[in-house]
Amino acid sequence: MRIAFLIAVLLLSASPSSARKKKKAAEPQDFSYYVLSLSWAPDFCANSNARSSAECAPGRKLGFVVHGLWPQGDTTRGPQNCGGSPVSQSIVQTMLNYFPTSSLIQHEWTTHGTCTGLRASEYFAMVRKARDSVQIPDQLKSPTQTQTLTPGQIEAAFAAANPSFPKEAFRTSCTAGALQDVRVCFNKDLSPRACSPSAGECNAQAIKVLPVR
């Protein structure tokens, strides 16, 4: 009797209904489009709490780095923290060409990537494709002096450097009067699209773009 009971438990654990539950957990959550966040590393590294980060190590001279590719709603922020396993080290090593640190890679997968319905390899392939499609304006590649620009000037510079994108595909984010990141909006097939208000916008009259160091 005890052996028969154990066999029944094993059969139930491997039943189709259990498999369907696991598959359902990997399905995409409800979202409308993607936001590629390109963080301005000099602003991050100007924060005294961040200076110990590998992103801010002497000699790295980072400008824009990938912060993440976020599922986004048209009127709300997209879903977050949908569960999943850590990213493999082989993917991490590949993505260090785009993200500044391995911890950020793991964080972005846990917080945002797990909600896309994609496997980690598929999600990070989309991150690479999205980032590779965006050209950084010359004046913002490696500035050696602080620039003071309006959010509109920064967005216009990105639009001019990426003429195949709608002008409304670019949004700035700022903090404490300085550029924090530039956000680029994509449809789910990674074709460029206009951002919705939920992508955010810097409302400052002018902001500082700190130099690359």
trRosetta pair geometry for C-beta under 8 A, 3 or more apart (Angstrom, degrees):
i j d omega theta_ij theta_ji phi_ij phi_ji
1 4 5.7 -56 -149 36 31 111
1 5 6.4 34 153 -22 65 105
2 5 5.7 -53 -151 32 32 114
2 6 6.6 32 153 -18 64 104
3 6 5.8 -55 -152 35 33 111
3 7 6.5 34 152 -19 66 105
4 7 5.7 -54 -150 35 33 112
4 8 6.5 35 152 -21 65 105
5 8 5.7 -55 -152 33 32 112
5 9 6.6 33 152 -20 65 103
6 9 5.7 -52 -151 33 34 112
6 10 6.5 33 153 -18 65 104
7 10 5.8 -55 -151 36 33 111
7 11 6.4 32 153 -19 66 106
8 11 5.7 -55 -148 36 32 111
8 12 6.4 31 155 -19 65 106
9 12 5.8 -57 -151 36 30 111
9 13 6.4 29 154 -20 65 106
10 13 5.8 -55 -148 34 32 110
10 14 6.6 10 159 -2 65 110
11 14 6.2 -71 -150 48 29 97
11 15 6.7 59 147 -63 63 87
12 15 5.4 -22 -156 -23 38 121
12 18 7.6 107 151 -34 57 129
13 18 6.1 61 -175 -70 37 172
14 18 6.7 -107 -136 57 9 137
14 19 7.8 29 -175 -46 50 101
15 18 5.1 101 60 4 75 100
15 19 7.3 -139 103 -2 43 88
16 19 5.4 -56 -149 38 39 113
16 20 6.2 42 153 -24 71 101
17 20 5.6 -49 -149 32 33 113
17 21 6.7 37 151 -22 63 100
18 21 5.7 -51 -155 29 35 112
18 22 6.8 32 150 -16 65 102
19 22 5.8 -54 -153 36 36 110
19 23 6.3 34 151 -18 67 107
20 23 5.6 -56 -148 39 34 112
20 24 6.2 39 153 -25 67 105
21 24 5.6 -52 -147 32 31 114
21 25 6.8 37 153 -25 62 101
22 25 5.9 -50 -156 25 34 114
22 26 7.3 23 151 -12 61 105
23 26 6.0 -66 -162 37 38 107
23 27 7.2 55 143 -44 66 92
24 27 5.5 -33 -159 -2 44 119
25 83 6.3 -52 179 81 113 139
26 117 6.3 92 149 -143 65 59
27 117 5.3 -9 -176 -114 31 110
28 31 7.3 -98 166 27 108 96
28 71 7.7 169 -165 -113 102 148
28 115 7.0 65 -154 154 62 55
28 116 5.5 -28 -117 170 99 32
28 117 2.9 -65 -54 -21 77 126
28 118 7.6 38 -81 -23 100 67
29 71 6.8 115 68 122 101 162
29 78 7.5 124 94 175 117 89
29 79 3.7 -20 108 16 154 165
29 82 5.9 -142 -34 -92 126 142
29 115 4.5 -39 20 -167 123 94
29 116 7.9 -46 28 -68 80 20
29 117 7.5 -171 0 -42 51 92
30 73 7.6 38 123 -97 86 103
30 79 6.9 108 53 -36 59 121
31 71 3.7 142 32 172 178 105
31 72 6.0 100 -172 54 112 24
31 73 5.7 -101 -135 -69 66 63
31 78 4.2 26 -117 -134 127 113
31 79 6.1 -112 -54 9 110 91
31 115 7.1 82 -23 135 134 114
31 116 8.0 -55 40 -105 137 61
32 72 6.2 -59 57 98 86 69
32 73 5.4 88 2 -143 107 37
32 74 4.5 60 -15 -41 172 82
32 78 7.8 -136 24 -91 70 102
32 196 7.4 23 91 -1 146 144
33 72 5.4 -30 73 64 72 102
33 74 7.6 78 8 -75 103 70
33 185 6.0 38 131 -172 135 94
33 186 6.3 174 179 86 98 45
33 187 5.6 -67 -125 -113 101 36
33 188 6.5 -116 -118 -47 51 66
33 193 6.1 -103 -138 63 150 139
33 196 7.7 136 35 -1 129 109
34 69 5.5 -5 -171 -179 121 92
34 70 6.6 140 -158 69 63 44
34 71 6.5 -42 -100 -96 66 41
34 72 6.4 132 -127 10 15 99
34 126 7.7 -134 -111 154 167 126
34 130 6.9 -103 119 -100 140 150
34 185 7.2 151 85 -155 54 51
34 186 4.5 -18 66 66 103 98
34 187 7.6 17 21 101 89 11
34 188 6.8 121 -20 -100 99 45
34 190 7.2 -14 43 -94 141 64
35 69 7.4 166 80 -157 44 46
35 70 4.6 -18 59 59 94 101
35 72 4.7 76 -16 -44 105 139
35 183 5.1 -11 -172 -170 109 111
35 184 7.2 139 -161 67 57 40
35 185 5.7 -25 -102 -98 69 68
35 186 7.7 176 -83 23 23 77
35 195 7.2 60 -106 -121 102 106
35 199 5.4 164 -103 -126 134 101
36 66 7.3 -61 -170 -133 93 91
36 68 7.8 -161 -145 101 45 40
36 69 5.4 -14 -100 -106 69 77
36 70 7.9 -178 -77 17 22 74
36 127 7.7 139 -121 -140 101 63
36 130 4.7 -174 -79 147 137 130
36 131 6.5 178 -162 -73 138 65
36 134 7.0 -162 99 -27 150 146
36 183 6.9 152 75 -158 50 55
36 184 4.4 -19 59 61 105 97
36 185 7.7 -153 19 -70 77 21
36 186 6.5 52 -19 -6 104 116
37 66 7.4 97 82 -166 65 54
37 67 3.9 -53 107 62 111 116
37 68 5.2 19 41 50 113 71
37 69 7.7 -157 16 -77 74 31
37 70 6.4 45 -18 -9 110 115
37 173 7.9 -10 -139 13 102 140
37 181 5.2 15 -172 159 89 150
37 182 7.9 152 -155 79 48 40
37 183 5.4 -20 -101 -103 66 81
38 64 4.4 8 169 -170 113 115
38 65 7.1 151 -161 68 65 25
38 66 6.5 -43 -107 -98 63 44
38 67 6.8 -175 -106 3 10 91
38 131 7.7 130 -89 -122 103 91
38 134 7.2 -133 -54 108 143 155
38 181 5.8 156 79 -166 47 90
38 182 4.9 -15 62 61 107 86
38 183 7.4 -172 22 -81 74 32
38 184 6.8 41 -10 -6 110 107
39 43 7.8 -127 176 59 81 107
39 44 6.1 36 160 -39 122 130
39 64 7.0 143 71 -152 38 58
39 65 5.4 -28 63 65 92 81
39 66 7.5 37 16 134 89 10
39 67 4.0 98 -32 -57 111 111
39 180 7.1 -46 -141 158 74 64
39 181 4.5 -46 -102 -96 49 110
40 43 4.6 58 93 8 104 113
40 44 7.2 165 89 -11 56 87
40 63 7.0 -38 -142 177 67 58
40 64 6.2 -33 -95 -93 56 64
40 179 4.9 59 2 116 164 102
40 180 6.3 -179 33 170 105 14
40 181 5.9 -159 -5 -89 78 45
40 182 7.5 81 -48 -11 97 83
40 209 7.2 -114 -153 -145 152 78
40 210 7.3 127 145 44 121 92
41 44 5.5 -57 -149 39 40 112
41 45 5.9 29 159 -14 74 111
41 55 6.0 -146 -142 168 109 110
41 56 7.5 178 176 -84 98 69
41 60 7.8 -109 159 112 153 120
41 62 3.8 20 42 105 171 109
41 63 6.2 175 29 -178 106 4
41 64 7.3 -159 -8 -89 89 12
41 65 5.3 67 -58 -2 109 115
41 100 6.6 124 -106 -72 122 148
41 212 7.6 51 72 -120 107 82
42 45 5.8 -61 -139 45 30 106
42 46 6.3 42 156 -34 64 102
42 62 7.7 -172 -44 86 65 73
42 63 7.3 -9 -16 -122 100 49
42 210 3.9 -155 129 97 125 110
42 211 6.3 167 -129 80 160 30
42 212 5.8 -116 -57 -93 123 43
42 213 6.5 107 -115 8 102 90
43 46 5.7 -48 -151 20 31 116
43 47 7.8 37 150 -23 56 94
43 175 7.2 118 172 52 129 100
43 178 5.0 167 -119 127 112 120
43 179 5.9 -139 -51 86 141 62
43 180 5.4 -137 119 -107 156 46
43 210 5.7 153 -69 22 63 125
44 47 6.3 -54 -175 18 39 111
44 50 5.3 -122 162 151 77 165
44 53 7.6 -48 142 54 113 151
44 55 6.5 -19 107 115 134 142
44 56 7.2 -139 108 -65 92 109
44 180 8.0 89 -59 -150 75 69
45 50 5.8 -123 -109 107 36 115
45 51 6.3 83 -165 -100 72 63
45 53 7.4 -123 -102 57 78 111
45 55 6.6 -142 -73 112 101 95
45 56 3.7 149 -124 -111 110 113
45 62 8.0 128 -27 59 136 107
45 213 7.5 -141 100 52 143 111
46 50 7.9 27 52 56 35 120
46 178 7.3 -27 51 114 155 171
46 210 6.0 -140 -50 -99 136 173
47 50 4.3 63 76 10 102 111
47 51 7.4 -156 89 -35 55 76
48 51 5.9 -31 -153 -7 39 118
50 53 5.0 -26 -176 0 72 124
50 55 7.3 -36 170 66 106 116
50 56 6.0 118 131 -26 86 143
51 56 5.2 -111 -140 112 44 152
52 56 7.5 42 35 60 12 120
53 56 5.0 80 67 11 86 99
53 57 7.9 -109 106 -35 53 73
53 100 7.8 54 146 121 116 127
53 101 6.6 -88 -177 -52 100 149
54 57 5.5 -10 -159 -29 50 116
54 100 6.9 169 97 149 87 92
54 101 5.1 127 60 -100 113 107
55 60 7.0 -167 180 111 37 167
55 62 6.5 -69 -174 35 80 157
55 65 7.1 -125 -142 26 116 168
55 100 3.8 52 -108 142 97 145
55 101 5.6 -76 -50 -34 91 109
55 104 7.9 58 -60 -25 127 139
56 60 7.2 -144 -148 35 12 137
57 60 5.2 93 66 -32 80 118
60 100 7.7 60 175 -145 147 109
61 142 6.9 19 169 -136 108 114
61 212 5.3 60 -166 159 73 111
61 213 6.8 -132 -105 102 63 22
62 65 5.5 0 179 -48 127 117
62 100 6.1 16 -122 -102 167 121
62 212 6.9 -159 78 -142 27 103
63 136 7.2 93 110 -167 136 158
63 140 7.0 134 -180 152 133 70
63 141 6.1 -168 5 179 174 34
63 142 5.8 -110 -55 -86 130 56
63 143 7.9 107 -117 17 118 74
63 212 5.1 -47 -77 -86 83 126
64 136 5.7 -174 28 -106 138 131
64 140 7.3 48 -32 140 116 107
64 182 7.0 -34 -121 31 128 111
65 98 7.4 125 -167 161 73 47
65 99 6.6 84 167 -142 107 33
65 100 4.7 9 -171 -41 162 101
66 69 7.7 -20 -168 -39 115 81
66 98 4.5 8 13 158 137 95
66 99 5.2 -71 74 -78 100 64
66 127 6.4 83 -171 180 153 111
66 131 5.4 -56 -79 -88 122 139
67 99 8.0 101 -109 -122 17 87
67 104 7.3 -96 -146 -173 50 128
67 108 7.3 157 149 -90 51 129
67 181 6.0 -38 -9 -117 143 149
68 104 7.9 -133 -62 170 90 95
68 108 4.0 -169 -109 -133 108 122
68 111 7.5 -42 -133 77 159 115
68 112 5.4 106 172 30 132 153
68 127 7.8 -70 -159 -118 40 120
69 108 7.5 80 29 172 62 126
69 112 6.8 171 82 126 53 137
69 113 7.5 64 68 -83 93 82
69 123 7.4 -179 69 180 126 85
69 126 6.3 -177 129 112 169 101
69 127 4.8 -142 -14 -98 131 81
69 130 5.8 123 -106 40 126 156
70 78 5.9 160 158 38 87 129
70 112 4.9 -88 -114 -136 63 142
71 78 3.6 -175 108 167 76 154
71 79 5.9 -11 90 43 133 79
71 112 6.2 172 12 -165 81 86
71 115 5.2 -114 24 102 145 114
71 116 5.7 -173 -58 -84 121 77
72 77 7.0 -66 -134 -147 67 42
72 78 4.5 -92 -88 -37 22 114
72 185 7.5 -76 52 -127 153 95
72 196 7.5 169 139 42 120 108
72 198 6.1 155 -179 105 103 118
72 199 6.3 20 -160 -85 154 80
73 76 4.0 4 73 62 143 73
73 77 6.4 33 25 80 103 11
73 78 5.3 162 -23 -82 74 60
73 196 8.0 -80 117 72 50 145
73 198 5.8 -71 81 139 74 174
74 196 4.7 162 -157 -85 60 174
74 198 6.4 132 145 7 20 131
75 196 6.9 -81 -67 148 42 139
75 197 7.4 21 -124 62 54 100
75 198 5.7 146 -171 -53 11 124
76 198 5.7 -41 13 -123 5 140
77 80 7.6 -6 137 -30 114 113
77 198 6.3 -168 -63 -179 45 112
78 112 7.4 66 89 -136 122 90
78 115 6.7 147 143 113 107 145
79 82 6.1 48 139 -61 120 115
79 115 4.1 -179 95 -155 108 144
80 111 5.3 -19 -158 -175 99 73
80 112 6.4 -34 -118 -82 75 57
80 115 6.4 -71 -94 -36 19 147
81 110 6.7 12 -113 151 67 79
81 111 5.8 -20 -61 -126 71 50
81 114 7.2 18 -152 66 19 129
81 115 7.7 25 35 -52 23 112
82 114 4.2 -171 63 119 89 98
82 115 4.1 138 -14 -82 136 70
83 114 5.8 -180 66 171 37 141
84 109 6.9 -114 98 150 137 96
84 110 6.7 -160 63 -113 102 55
84 113 7.5 -97 66 97 166 91
84 114 3.8 -149 -4 -114 134 118
84 120 7.5 142 168 -62 132 100
85 120 7.9 -83 74 -35 85 133
86 106 5.9 -12 -146 -135 91 110
86 109 7.7 101 -151 87 41 138
86 110 7.8 -16 -103 -65 59 105
87 91 4.9 -103 176 81 104 127
87 92 5.7 127 112 -58 114 87
87 95 7.9 -27 158 20 153 145
87 105 5.9 -91 54 138 156 104
87 106 5.6 -140 21 -98 107 66
87 109 5.0 149 -51 -9 114 167
87 120 5.2 170 -117 -163 81 144
87 124 7.6 87 -139 -47 132 139
88 91 5.0 94 63 9 82 100
88 92 7.0 -143 101 -6 44 89
88 120 7.0 146 8 94 86 147
89 92 5.2 -50 -143 36 39 118
89 93 6.3 43 158 -23 68 101
90 93 6.0 -50 -150 32 30 110
90 94 6.8 28 152 -15 61 105
91 94 5.7 -58 -153 38 35 111
91 95 6.0 21 157 -12 70 114
91 105 7.6 169 121 170 93 134
91 120 5.8 -54 -84 136 176 115
91 121 6.3 -127 -93 -92 124 66
91 124 5.6 130 -167 31 114 163
92 95 6.0 -67 -143 44 27 103
92 96 6.5 42 156 -39 64 97
92 102 4.9 34 -167 -132 125 101
92 105 5.4 144 -123 94 78 157
92 106 7.5 -1 -99 -52 115 86
93 96 6.0 -39 -152 10 31 116
94 97 6.8 -51 171 14 45 108
94 124 7.2 106 92 139 117 136
95 98 5.3 -60 -165 43 65 105
95 99 5.3 20 146 15 98 109
95 105 5.1 119 100 -117 137 131
95 124 5.4 -79 -78 -158 125 130
95 127 7.1 29 -128 90 112 141
95 128 7.7 -118 -108 -63 75 99
96 99 6.3 -64 -110 65 37 79
96 100 8.0 32 -152 -169 68 11
96 101 7.9 15 -122 -128 89 10
96 102 6.7 -25 -83 -70 106 76
96 105 7.4 -64 -69 -44 64 140
98 127 6.4 129 128 136 161 112
98 128 6.4 -125 -57 -97 150 70
98 131 5.6 142 -139 44 121 172
99 102 7.8 116 101 -86 122 25
99 104 4.9 -165 -178 91 123 115
99 105 4.9 166 63 -66 161 85
99 108 7.3 -145 -103 10 142 141
100 104 6.3 53 56 22 76 148
101 104 4.7 97 65 3 87 101
101 105 7.3 -144 101 -6 51 84
102 105 5.4 -49 -154 31 41 117
102 106 6.5 38 152 -15 69 103
103 106 5.8 -54 -151 39 34 110
103 107 6.2 36 151 -22 66 108
104 107 5.4 -53 -143 38 34 115
104 108 6.1 31 160 -19 67 106
105 108 6.2 -58 -147 36 25 105
105 109 6.6 23 156 -15 61 108
105 124 7.9 25 -155 -107 104 127
106 109 5.9 -58 -150 37 30 110
106 110 6.3 25 157 -15 66 110
107 110 5.9 -61 -148 40 28 108
107 111 5.9 10 163 -7 68 117
108 111 6.0 -59 -131 46 27 101
108 112 5.5 -32 -173 37 67 111
108 113 6.2 71 131 -21 73 105
109 112 7.4 -75 -114 59 11 69
109 113 4.0 -39 -135 41 53 136
109 114 6.4 78 160 -38 64 84
109 120 5.9 16 -141 -124 134 101
109 123 6.8 123 -121 96 85 147
109 124 7.7 -27 -86 -59 108 102
110 113 7.5 28 -5 44 20 93
110 114 6.2 9 -146 -13 28 128
111 114 7.7 134 54 24 12 102
112 115 6.2 -72 -166 31 37 109
112 116 7.5 41 149 -36 68 101
113 116 5.9 -47 -162 8 45 117
113 118 7.0 -79 -174 68 83 103
113 120 6.6 61 145 -117 141 65
113 123 4.2 85 -151 170 110 160
113 124 7.5 1 -121 -53 145 72
116 123 5.6 134 53 -104 146 109
116 126 8.0 -156 179 45 162 155
118 122 4.0 -130 -173 92 110 116
118 123 4.3 145 94 -59 127 81
118 126 7.1 -65 -138 -3 177 133
119 122 4.7 90 55 9 77 104
119 123 7.0 -146 92 -8 37 88
120 123 5.7 -55 -143 37 31 111
120 124 6.2 18 164 -9 67 109
121 124 6.4 -61 -144 43 25 101
121 125 6.3 31 154 -24 61 107
122 125 5.6 -53 -148 33 31 114
122 126 6.7 31 152 -18 63 103
123 126 5.8 -58 -159 34 33 111
123 127 6.7 37 145 -22 66 101
124 127 5.0 -38 -147 28 46 119
124 128 6.6 49 153 -19 66 97
125 128 5.8 -51 -153 35 34 111
125 129 6.4 33 150 -18 65 107
126 129 5.6 -53 -143 38 34 111
126 130 6.1 35 158 -19 67 106
126 190 6.4 -157 -153 -68 91 128
127 130 6.0 -57 -147 37 26 109
127 131 6.2 19 159 -12 64 110
128 131 6.0 -61 -145 41 27 105
128 132 5.9 23 160 -18 66 113
129 132 5.9 -58 -141 39 26 108
129 133 6.5 27 158 -25 61 109
129 190 5.7 2 116 -163 120 167
130 133 6.0 -62 -156 29 28 112
130 134 7.2 16 154 -16 62 108
130 184 7.3 158 173 92 103 120
130 186 5.8 -104 -123 -24 113 159
130 190 5.6 -127 -82 -138 83 112
131 134 6.1 -66 -157 32 36 106
133 190 7.2 146 -5 164 156 110
133 192 7.7 -160 135 -54 134 103
134 158 7.7 -14 -165 -160 104 105
134 162 6.2 -32 -139 -85 61 143
134 184 5.6 -101 -95 -73 141 174
135 161 4.4 -139 99 153 108 105
135 162 5.4 172 38 -71 93 83
136 140 5.8 -123 175 89 95 97
136 141 5.2 119 113 -90 123 76
136 158 8.0 -39 -134 -111 40 82
136 161 6.9 -47 119 144 13 162
137 140 4.8 61 68 22 93 105
137 141 7.3 -138 92 -37 44 78
137 157 3.9 -14 -72 157 169 105
137 158 6.0 -98 -31 -76 110 46
137 160 6.9 58 -106 69 113 98
137 161 4.4 -142 -83 -37 68 141
138 141 5.8 -35 -151 -7 35 117
138 161 7.6 174 -13 -98 67 124
139 143 6.8 30 168 -76 61 108
139 147 7.4 81 160 -82 108 167
139 157 6.4 -87 49 -148 115 145
140 143 6.6 -28 -123 -27 36 110
140 154 7.4 83 -78 -139 146 87
140 157 6.5 116 -14 124 123 144
140 209 6.8 -86 -119 -171 93 150
142 212 4.7 -69 -150 35 66 151
143 146 7.8 103 131 -96 127 16
143 147 5.8 -77 -160 -17 161 115
143 209 6.3 69 41 120 157 113
143 211 5.1 -114 109 -120 84 69
143 212 6.2 126 56 1 54 89
144 211 5.3 33 -177 -153 19 128
144 212 7.0 -51 -86 51 47 82
145 211 5.5 17 -69 -77 5 128
146 208 5.5 -18 -170 -164 112 107
146 209 6.8 154 -160 74 57 54
146 210 5.8 -22 -108 -118 88 44
146 211 5.7 -84 -58 -29 53 90
147 208 7.2 142 77 -158 44 54
147 209 4.3 -8 60 52 97 109
148 206 5.4 37 172 161 96 122
148 207 7.3 178 -149 87 62 26
148 208 5.7 -32 -96 -97 71 61
148 209 7.6 -164 -78 13 23 78
149 153 4.3 -124 -173 80 102 129
149 154 5.4 114 118 -51 134 87
149 179 7.9 17 57 -56 107 123
149 206 6.6 175 95 -154 18 83
149 207 6.6 -29 68 61 66 72
149 209 5.9 17 17 -17 113 118
150 153 4.6 102 53 -1 79 100
150 154 7.3 -145 92 -2 46 83
150 205 6.7 -59 -117 162 95 46
150 206 5.2 -60 -83 -100 63 68
150 207 7.5 98 -132 14 24 77
151 154 5.8 -56 -153 36 36 111
151 155 6.3 31 153 -15 69 108
151 172 4.2 -149 -143 48 95 139
151 174 7.0 -106 -82 -27 109 125
151 201 7.0 96 163 -178 155 81
151 202 4.3 -180 -91 74 136 108
151 203 7.7 -28 -3 -75 153 14
151 204 6.7 123 -33 59 111 77
151 207 6.6 59 -60 6 75 121
152 155 5.7 -56 -144 41 32 109
152 156 6.0 34 156 -21 66 108
153 156 5.6 -53 -143 38 29 112
153 157 6.4 34 154 -23 63 103
154 157 5.7 -53 -152 31 30 112
154 158 6.8 27 152 -14 63 103
154 170 7.9 -146 120 147 78 125
154 172 5.1 74 81 -77 136 134
154 179 6.8 151 -103 -108 160 129
154 182 6.7 -141 151 -95 118 116
154 207 7.9 -28 -24 58 138 115
154 209 7.4 153 -94 -72 120 128
155 158 5.8 -54 -152 37 34 110
155 159 6.3 35 151 -20 67 106
155 167 7.4 80 148 177 102 79
155 170 4.4 161 -143 103 82 113
155 171 6.8 14 -101 -97 122 24
155 172 6.0 -108 -53 -26 94 99
155 182 7.8 167 -91 -140 64 106
156 159 5.5 -52 -144 37 34 113
156 160 6.3 36 155 -21 66 104
156 167 7.4 5 -109 -152 59 108
157 160 5.8 -53 -147 35 30 111
157 161 6.4 23 155 -13 63 109
158 161 5.8 -61 -146 42 31 107
158 162 6.0 -10 164 17 68 114
158 165 7.9 -42 139 74 90 145
158 170 4.3 143 87 -116 138 160
158 182 6.3 160 -69 -174 151 146
158 184 7.6 -139 172 -90 142 104
159 162 6.4 -78 -137 60 25 83
159 163 7.6 69 162 -96 61 44
159 165 6.5 -126 -127 84 63 103
159 166 8.0 -52 -127 128 107 32
159 167 4.3 26 -129 -122 148 71
159 169 7.5 135 -99 47 85 91
159 170 5.9 -128 -54 15 82 134
160 163 7.1 7 -159 -70 31 81
162 165 4.3 18 128 11 113 121
162 169 7.7 -91 105 76 133 133
162 170 7.9 134 51 -53 131 124
162 192 7.6 150 151 -90 125 163
164 192 6.8 128 117 24 81 138
165 169 4.3 -97 174 43 110 150
165 170 7.2 78 128 -36 139 96
165 184 7.5 -58 -144 -155 152 105
165 192 4.1 -99 -123 167 81 166
166 169 4.7 121 64 -31 79 97
166 192 6.2 -175 13 130 79 107
166 193 6.6 13 20 -164 130 24
166 194 4.9 -63 103 -66 149 78
167 170 7.3 -65 179 27 44 99
168 185 7.9 -29 123 41 72 133
168 194 3.6 14 97 -133 120 99
168 195 6.0 -139 152 29 80 73
169 184 5.9 26 149 -156 95 70
169 185 5.0 -139 -151 49 68 87
169 186 7.9 56 -155 -65 114 52
169 192 4.8 -9 -116 -179 155 108
169 193 6.3 127 -104 78 97 27
169 194 5.9 -93 -69 -99 58 35
169 195 6.3 118 -143 -27 29 84
170 182 6.2 -17 -162 -176 96 105
170 183 7.2 142 -157 77 45 53
170 184 6.0 -13 -100 -100 67 71
170 185 7.9 -136 -61 8 28 85
170 195 7.5 -129 36 -14 10 126
171 182 7.2 151 78 -162 43 57
171 183 4.5 -20 65 61 96 104
171 185 7.4 56 -1 -31 108 106
171 195 5.0 -58 -30 47 123 171
171 199 5.0 140 22 120 158 117
171 200 6.1 132 142 83 139 67
171 201 5.3 -93 -158 -93 110 71
171 202 7.9 149 170 2 76 76
172 179 6.5 -74 -161 -131 113 89
172 180 8.0 118 173 45 75 75
172 181 7.6 166 -157 90 51 44
172 182 5.8 -31 -102 -106 63 69
172 183 7.6 -171 -82 16 13 82
172 201 6.9 54 59 -153 65 55
172 202 4.4 -48 104 12 99 121
172 207 7.5 -178 153 33 141 150
173 179 7.9 88 77 -165 53 57
173 180 4.6 -65 108 70 90 112
173 181 4.8 8 50 54 113 81
173 182 7.5 -162 17 -80 79 23
173 183 6.3 68 -23 -22 108 110
173 200 5.5 27 -93 120 102 132
173 201 7.7 -114 -86 -128 59 11
173 202 5.7 157 -132 -55 18 96
174 177 6.9 5 164 -138 121 8
174 178 6.3 165 -159 79 90 30
174 179 5.8 -56 -105 -104 85 33
174 180 5.4 164 -120 -2 23 95
174 202 3.8 70 3 -126 106 131
174 204 5.4 -66 78 10 155 129
174 207 4.7 -115 -122 -112 144 152
175 178 6.5 -29 70 59 61 80
175 180 4.7 69 2 -66 98 128
177 204 6.3 150 -117 -138 56 156
177 207 5.8 180 179 -130 48 71
177 208 6.0 45 134 8 87 98
178 207 5.8 136 -125 -179 16 97
178 208 4.6 -37 -108 66 79 92
178 209 7.4 142 -161 -86 76 25
178 210 6.0 18 -158 -29 128 103
179 182 7.7 -6 -172 -49 115 82
179 202 7.9 -66 -114 -61 59 164
179 207 5.4 122 -54 125 67 128
179 208 7.0 -123 -2 91 79 46
179 209 4.9 20 6 -102 135 71
179 210 7.4 -145 46 9 93 75
180 202 7.9 160 24 -80 99 122
183 195 6.7 82 110 -104 109 146
183 199 5.3 178 120 175 144 109
183 200 6.7 94 8 59 156 101
184 192 7.4 -59 174 -125 97 100
185 192 7.0 90 87 -161 65 67
185 193 5.3 -82 123 76 103 77
185 194 6.5 3 79 133 142 17
185 195 4.0 176 -34 -80 145 74
185 196 7.7 139 -130 3 154 63
185 199 6.0 -70 -75 -89 118 155
186 190 4.9 -7 179 -136 137 45
186 191 6.7 139 -159 67 79 30
186 192 5.9 -56 -104 -102 68 43
186 193 6.3 110 -144 19 19 91
187 190 6.9 -77 69 -3 69 11
187 191 4.8 0 36 57 118 84
187 192 7.7 19 1 76 83 4
187 193 4.9 95 -46 -26 83 132
195 199 3.9 -70 -170 28 120 155
196 199 6.0 123 61 -11 56 95
197 201 7.5 -61 -144 -9 63 116
202 207 6.3 -29 162 -37 150 146
204 207 5.1 94 85 -62 139 95
